[in-house]
């Protein structure tokens, strides 16, 4: 880990001292996510309500510049066809860390929820999108959201690593996930208020590791 990465982590704990109780979970989650990217994998996210918005937010920070200016993949730029549009693309493309929010696929999720079982929709998506070496981030303030639990089960069956972001209560997700970040709050909105700085720090740490 770079010193600058450790500084991001230390700043998080300094600014939000309540997170001291789950700092090992945050660091373990970072290591899992870093390993996925080192091995050519991707991150998939899911959640409900405000946690669905958090799932989208994480993907937004990973897939483009966050705190740093990221250079786009040079092989990609070199392989663009020679034309005026390609030259414009070269000026605007940014480096990314591959990530998919399972909350985004409206046609798929509504069709599957109507035809089959709404609580299994994330599991259905993971059955098709998840690959060994990927990491699932399942966000649930209760830790017991059935669609996130089902997603975690399919993730484990397919060889993905799993990170749960929950409140402080022991939960079904905390029992299933490889790593749990259980922030020390009980009320939904207070849990979400602590989830935000945690995943911002994780995204910043990953960016620091993979982009100069």
Residue frames as qw, qx, qy, qz and C-alpha x, y, z in Angstrom:
[[0.000, 0.887, 0.461, 0.000, 0.00, 0.00, 0.00],
 [0.368, 0.537, -0.036, 0.758, 1.27, 3.45, -0.89],
 [0.249, -0.227, -0.488, 0.805, 1.86, 5.93, 1.92],
 [0.236, -0.025, -0.133, -0.962, -0.60, 8.29, 0.22],
 [0.566, -0.284, -0.666, -0.394, -3.25, 5.53, 0.32],
 [0.497, -0.329, -0.675, 0.435, -2.68, 5.03, 4.04],
 [0.064, -0.076, -0.204, 0.974, -3.07, 8.77, 4.53],
 [0.446, -0.223, -0.406, -0.766, -6.56, 8.65, 3.00],
 [0.644, -0.337, -0.686, -0.017, -7.49, 5.85, 5.40],
 [0.408, -0.230, -0.508, 0.723, -6.02, 7.65, 8.42],
 [0.117, -0.078, -0.034, -0.989, -7.84, 10.86, 7.47],
 [0.551, -0.340, -0.573, -0.503, -11.15, 8.97, 7.35],
 [0.626, -0.393, -0.625, 0.250, -10.71, 7.61, 10.87],
 [0.285, -0.120, -0.289, 0.906, -9.48, 10.97, 12.17],
 [0.241, -0.146, -0.196, -0.939, -12.45, 12.83, 10.70],
 [0.757, -0.271, -0.261, -0.535, -15.00, 10.19, 11.73],
 [0.052, -0.440, 0.818, -0.368, -13.67, 8.70, 15.00],
 [0.781, -0.028, 0.371, -0.502, -16.81, 6.61, 15.42],
 [0.852, 0.410, -0.271, -0.181, -15.50, 4.48, 12.52],
 [0.028, -0.619, 0.763, -0.184, -12.55, 3.35, 14.63],
 [0.677, -0.123, 0.648, -0.327, -14.58, 0.28, 15.65],
 [0.852, 0.388, 0.345, -0.062, -14.84, -0.91, 12.04],
 [0.149, 0.832, -0.437, -0.308, -11.49, 0.23, 10.65],
 [0.376, -0.277, 0.863, 0.193, -10.26, -3.36, 10.25],
 [0.574, 0.487, 0.656, -0.060, -13.33, -4.13, 8.14],
 [0.353, 0.895, -0.024, -0.271, -12.70, -1.06, 5.98],
 [0.068, -0.684, 0.675, 0.267, -9.06, -2.02, 5.43],
 [0.489, -0.004, 0.868, 0.084, -9.98, -5.64, 4.69],
 [0.559, 0.692, 0.425, -0.171, -12.57, -4.45, 2.17],
 [0.200, 0.870, -0.331, -0.306, -9.95, -2.29, 0.48],
 [0.268, -0.442, 0.829, 0.214, -7.61, -5.27, 0.19],
 [0.568, 0.315, 0.761, -0.017, -10.33, -7.43, -1.39],
 [0.461, 0.838, 0.196, -0.215, -11.27, -4.72, -3.87],
 [0.013, 0.797, -0.525, -0.296, -7.64, -4.03, -4.74],
 [0.426, -0.197, 0.867, 0.166, -7.00, -7.74, -5.33],
 [0.597, 0.560, 0.564, -0.106, -10.01, -7.95, -7.66],
 [0.368, 0.903, -0.081, -0.206, -8.67, -5.11, -9.78],
 [0.194, -0.649, 0.700, 0.228, -5.13, -6.47, -9.75],
 [0.456, 0.001, 0.883, 0.113, -6.49, -9.78, -11.07],
 [0.077, -0.028, -0.620, -0.780, -8.51, -8.14, -13.85],
 [0.067, -0.518, -0.849, 0.082, -11.87, -8.38, -12.09],
 [0.126, -0.486, -0.216, -0.837, -14.61, -5.85, -11.47],
 [0.066, 0.126, 0.675, -0.724, -16.84, -4.60, -8.68],
 [0.285, -0.466, -0.656, -0.521, -20.60, -5.09, -8.58],
 [0.056, -0.029, 0.513, -0.856, -22.83, -3.18, -6.17],
 [0.345, -0.476, -0.687, -0.426, -26.40, -3.51, -4.90],
 [0.065, -0.184, -0.602, 0.774, -28.75, -2.04, -2.31],
 [0.045, -0.667, -0.716, -0.202, -32.27, -0.69, -1.75],
 [0.168, -0.938, -0.296, 0.061, -33.60, 2.85, -1.43],
 [0.101, -0.950, 0.286, 0.073, -30.84, 5.14, -0.21],
 [0.614, -0.404, 0.631, 0.248, -28.45, 2.21, -0.44],
 [0.691, 0.503, 0.455, 0.249, -29.38, 1.81, -4.11],
 [0.209, 0.972, -0.050, 0.100, -28.30, 5.43, -4.57],
 [0.437, -0.731, 0.507, 0.131, -25.08, 4.60, -2.73],
 [0.786, 0.068, 0.562, 0.248, -24.55, 1.66, -5.11],
 [0.528, 0.775, 0.233, 0.257, -24.80, 4.03, -8.06],
 [0.131, -0.968, 0.212, -0.012, -22.59, 6.58, -6.32],
 [0.672, -0.454, 0.528, 0.252, -19.78, 4.07, -5.82],
 [0.717, 0.355, 0.485, 0.352, -19.83, 3.14, -9.50],
 [0.264, 0.945, 0.107, 0.161, -19.73, 6.81, -10.45],
 [0.309, -0.869, 0.375, 0.089, -16.54, 7.33, -8.42],
 [0.710, -0.257, 0.603, 0.259, -14.83, 4.20, -9.75],
 [0.682, 0.461, 0.510, 0.248, -15.60, 4.54, -13.45],
 [0.359, 0.818, 0.080, 0.443, -14.15, 8.03, -14.02],
 [0.298, 0.393, -0.396, 0.775, -11.89, 10.64, -12.43],
 [0.520, -0.696, -0.488, 0.085, -12.62, 10.98, -8.72],
 [0.385, -0.857, 0.025, 0.342, -9.91, 12.95, -6.89],
 [0.416, -0.449, 0.523, 0.594, -7.20, 12.53, -9.52],
 [0.566, 0.606, -0.270, -0.490, -6.84, 13.01, -13.26],
 [0.755, -0.114, 0.642, 0.068, -6.68, 9.46, -14.59],
 [0.171, 0.464, -0.636, -0.592, -5.00, 8.68, -17.87],
 [0.883, 0.221, 0.044, -0.411, -7.07, 6.48, -20.18],
 [0.839, -0.131, 0.492, 0.192, -5.71, 3.07, -21.12],
 [0.006, 0.649, -0.476, -0.593, -2.98, 3.69, -23.67],
 [0.253, 0.024, 0.909, 0.332, -3.68, 0.49, -25.63],
 [0.291, 0.686, 0.645, -0.168, -7.28, 1.61, -26.05],
 [0.126, 0.854, -0.048, -0.502, -6.20, 5.01, -27.31],
 [0.145, -0.462, 0.709, 0.512, -3.66, 3.48, -29.69],
 [0.247, 0.181, 0.925, 0.225, -6.28, 1.13, -31.16],
 [0.351, 0.678, 0.373, -0.527, -8.88, 3.77, -31.94],
 [0.616, 0.516, 0.449, 0.390, -9.47, 4.06, -35.70],
 [0.312, -0.205, 0.100, 0.922, -7.76, 7.06, -37.25],
 [0.034, 0.678, 0.555, 0.480, -10.43, 9.71, -37.72],
 [0.031, -0.530, 0.113, -0.840, -11.43, 13.12, -36.43],
 [0.707, -0.547, -0.142, -0.425, -13.83, 11.70, -33.84],
 [0.883, -0.169, -0.310, 0.309, -11.09, 9.47, -32.39],
 [0.400, 0.326, -0.251, 0.819, -8.85, 12.47, -31.87],
 [0.375, -0.551, 0.040, -0.744, -11.60, 14.17, -29.89],
 [0.882, -0.367, -0.260, -0.138, -12.15, 10.99, -27.87],
 [0.737, 0.101, -0.380, 0.550, -8.49, 10.80, -26.94],
 [0.086, 0.438, -0.232, 0.864, -8.81, 14.20, -25.29],
 [0.542, -0.409, 0.091, -0.728, -11.74, 13.26, -23.06],
 [0.870, -0.162, -0.458, -0.087, -11.52, 9.55, -22.16],
 [0.306, -0.694, 0.510, -0.406, -10.47, 8.86, -18.58],
 [0.292, 0.198, -0.924, 0.149, -9.07, 5.86, -16.78],
 [0.711, -0.336, -0.051, -0.615, -11.56, 3.66, -14.96],
 [0.132, -0.189, 0.933, -0.276, -11.92, 0.88, -12.44],
 [0.394, -0.171, -0.712, -0.556, -14.64, -1.44, -13.85],
 [0.143, 0.151, 0.744, -0.634, -17.82, -1.41, -11.78],
 [0.303, -0.314, -0.664, -0.607, -21.50, -2.20, -12.34],
 [0.344, -0.033, 0.521, -0.780, -24.48, -1.20, -10.20],
 [0.012, -0.234, -0.959, -0.157, -27.12, -3.94, -10.21],
 [0.147, 0.587, 0.558, -0.567, -29.76, -1.33, -9.37],
 [0.075, 0.467, -0.270, -0.839, -29.50, 0.28, -12.83],
 [0.042, 0.020, -0.850, -0.524, -31.05, -2.25, -15.19],
 [0.464, 0.131, 0.320, -0.816, -34.68, -1.16, -15.19],
 [0.715, 0.201, -0.394, -0.541, -36.02, -3.30, -18.04],
 [0.517, 0.145, -0.836, 0.109, -34.35, -6.43, -16.70],
 [0.025, 0.019, -0.757, 0.652, -35.25, -5.87, -13.07],
 [0.540, 0.126, 0.212, -0.805, -38.88, -4.99, -13.69],
 [0.718, 0.189, -0.523, -0.419, -39.37, -7.90, -16.11],
 [0.451, 0.105, -0.853, 0.241, -37.78, -10.42, -13.76],
 [0.142, 0.003, 0.620, -0.772, -39.60, -9.02, -10.72],
 [0.639, 0.137, -0.017, -0.757, -42.92, -9.27, -12.56],
 [0.761, 0.208, -0.535, -0.301, -42.35, -12.74, -13.98],
 [0.678, 0.047, -0.683, 0.266, -40.46, -14.45, -11.16],
 [0.617, -0.620, -0.397, 0.278, -39.41, -13.17, -7.75],
 [0.093, 0.949, -0.060, 0.295, -38.52, -9.53, -6.94],
 [0.549, -0.768, 0.328, 0.006, -36.18, -10.45, -4.09],
 [0.833, -0.100, 0.426, 0.338, -34.05, -12.63, -6.38],
 [0.528, 0.845, 0.075, 0.044, -33.39, -9.98, -9.02],
 [0.064, -0.857, 0.510, 0.041, -29.85, -9.10, -7.88],
 [0.655, -0.247, 0.711, 0.064, -29.07, -12.82, -7.68],
 [0.746, 0.538, 0.390, 0.050, -30.32, -13.26, -11.25],
 [0.318, 0.928, -0.195, 0.020, -28.07, -10.44, -12.45],
 [0.321, -0.692, 0.646, 0.024, -25.05, -11.86, -10.64],
 [0.818, 0.067, 0.571, 0.034, -25.71, -15.26, -12.18],
 [0.691, 0.658, 0.226, 0.198, -25.08, -13.65, -15.55],
 [0.230, 0.918, -0.181, 0.267, -22.58, -10.90, -14.76],
 [0.521, -0.742, 0.415, -0.072, -20.49, -12.15, -11.86],
 [0.802, 0.405, -0.418, 0.133, -17.17, -13.88, -12.48],
 [0.830, -0.405, -0.146, 0.354, -14.65, -15.50, -10.18],
 [0.534, 0.046, -0.025, 0.844, -12.29, -12.76, -9.06],
 [0.123, -0.621, -0.224, -0.741, -14.95, -10.05, -8.97],
 [0.152, -0.155, -0.684, 0.697, -16.14, -8.48, -5.71],
 [0.242, -0.668, -0.574, -0.408, -19.74, -7.78, -4.71],
 [0.039, 0.050, -0.447, 0.892, -20.49, -4.83, -2.41],
 [0.319, -0.562, -0.714, -0.267, -23.93, -5.43, -0.84],
 [0.012, 0.197, -0.318, 0.927, -25.27, -2.41, 1.06],
 [0.501, -0.534, -0.609, -0.305, -28.05, -2.94, 3.59],
 [0.168, -0.584, 0.363, -0.706, -28.60, -0.83, 6.68],
 [0.832, -0.341, 0.182, -0.397, -30.36, -3.74, 8.41],
 [0.082, -0.473, 0.873, 0.083, -27.98, -6.33, 6.99],
 [0.446, 0.141, 0.866, -0.175, -30.98, -8.55, 6.29],
 [0.532, 0.504, -0.125, -0.669, -32.34, -7.28, 2.96],
 [0.841, 0.078, 0.534, -0.045, -33.36, -10.50, 1.25],
 [0.711, 0.702, 0.000, 0.039, -32.34, -9.41, -2.25],
 [0.093, 0.816, -0.551, 0.147, -28.84, -8.59, -0.96],
 [0.632, -0.342, 0.679, -0.149, -28.67, -11.89, 0.92],
 [0.866, 0.368, 0.337, -0.031, -29.65, -13.79, -2.23],
 [0.478, 0.836, -0.257, 0.079, -27.05, -11.83, -4.20],
 [0.238, -0.700, 0.658, -0.144, -24.39, -12.77, -1.66],
 [0.805, -0.066, 0.581, -0.105, -25.32, -16.46, -1.94],
 [0.797, 0.584, 0.137, 0.070, -24.98, -16.45, -5.74],
 [0.180, 0.884, -0.414, 0.117, -21.75, -14.45, -5.49],
 [0.475, -0.527, 0.697, -0.104, -20.23, -17.07, -3.21],
 [0.860, 0.202, 0.465, -0.051, -21.44, -19.88, -5.47],
 [0.677, 0.720, 0.030, 0.153, -19.67, -18.24, -8.42],
 [0.786, -0.052, -0.100, 0.609, -16.42, -17.59, -6.57],
 [0.104, 0.770, 0.003, 0.629, -16.79, -13.83, -6.02],
 [0.327, -0.112, -0.572, 0.744, -15.56, -12.11, -2.88],
 [0.235, -0.743, -0.527, -0.339, -18.24, -10.28, -0.90],
 [0.189, 0.049, -0.381, 0.904, -18.25, -7.07, 1.12],
 [0.233, -0.720, -0.641, -0.126, -21.29, -6.14, 3.22],
 [0.081, 0.238, -0.225, 0.941, -21.92, -2.58, 4.38],
 [0.447, -0.569, -0.676, -0.138, -24.39, -2.61, 7.26],
 [0.358, -0.771, 0.160, -0.502, -25.30, -1.02, 10.58],
 [0.082, -0.557, 0.746, -0.356, -23.91, -2.27, 13.86],
 [0.825, -0.127, 0.366, -0.412, -26.31, -5.18, 14.39],
 [0.287, -0.195, 0.913, 0.216, -25.21, -8.73, 13.66],
 [0.643, 0.427, 0.021, -0.635, -27.08, -9.75, 10.53],
 [0.906, 0.248, 0.342, 0.013, -27.54, -12.36, 7.84],
 [0.577, 0.780, -0.167, 0.176, -25.16, -10.47, 5.56],
 [0.164, -0.788, 0.559, -0.200, -22.50, -10.18, 8.25],
 [0.781, -0.221, 0.579, -0.083, -22.66, -13.97, 8.62],
 [0.843, 0.435, 0.304, 0.089, -22.33, -14.57, 4.87],
 [0.398, 0.899, -0.163, 0.087, -19.93, -11.90, 3.61],
 [0.794, 0.166, -0.273, 0.518, -16.17, -12.29, 3.46],
 [0.285, 0.002, -0.295, 0.912, -15.83, -8.81, 4.97],
 [0.158, -0.803, -0.560, -0.128, -18.41, -6.71, 6.81],
 [0.178, 0.221, -0.188, 0.940, -18.17, -2.98, 7.45],
 [0.341, -0.665, -0.664, -0.018, -20.66, -2.58, 10.30],
 [0.113, 0.465, -0.146, 0.866, -20.83, 1.14, 11.07],
 [0.226, -0.223, -0.770, 0.553, -21.79, 1.95, 14.68],
 [0.354, 0.028, 0.079, -0.931, -25.31, 3.25, 14.20],
 [0.281, 0.251, 0.905, -0.199, -28.80, 1.75, 14.47],
 [0.426, 0.685, 0.339, -0.484, -31.08, 4.17, 12.60],
 [0.735, 0.460, 0.409, 0.284, -31.22, 3.90, 8.81],
 [0.319, 0.920, 0.011, 0.227, -30.32, 7.49, 7.94],
 [0.376, -0.832, 0.407, 0.022, -27.50, 7.59, 10.49],
 [0.800, -0.099, 0.530, 0.263, -26.06, 4.36, 9.07],
 [0.623, 0.654, 0.300, 0.307, -26.22, 5.83, 5.57],
 [0.007, -0.986, 0.147, -0.081, -24.48, 8.99, 6.77],
 [0.504, -0.629, 0.571, 0.155, -21.49, 6.87, 7.81],
 [0.812, 0.245, 0.483, 0.218, -21.57, 4.63, 4.74],
 [0.445, 0.890, 0.058, 0.084, -20.90, 7.66, 2.52],
 [0.063, -0.874, 0.481, 0.011, -17.47, 8.63, 3.91],
 [0.710, -0.271, 0.644, 0.089, -16.48, 4.96, 4.06],
 [0.762, 0.399, 0.457, 0.225, -17.07, 4.26, 0.39],
 [0.278, 0.952, -0.114, 0.055, -15.64, 7.62, -0.62],
 [0.350, -0.732, 0.581, 0.067, -12.44, 6.68, 1.19],
 [0.767, -0.001, 0.626, 0.141, -12.39, 3.22, -0.41],
 [0.634, 0.717, 0.252, 0.144, -12.81, 4.73, -3.89],
 [0.068, 0.953, -0.292, 0.045, -10.08, 7.30, -3.21],
 [0.566, -0.528, 0.626, 0.091, -7.72, 4.62, -1.89],
 [0.786, 0.262, 0.531, 0.181, -8.26, 2.44, -4.96],
 [0.451, 0.884, 0.051, 0.116, -7.71, 5.40, -7.26],
 [0.212, -0.872, 0.440, 0.031, -4.50, 6.22, -5.42],
 [0.699, -0.279, 0.643, 0.142, -3.21, 2.67, -5.89],
 [0.695, 0.339, 0.584, 0.246, -3.98, 2.32, -9.59],
 [0.403, 0.826, 0.211, 0.333, -3.43, 5.80, -11.03],
 [0.566, -0.075, -0.135, 0.810, -0.32, 7.96, -10.80]]
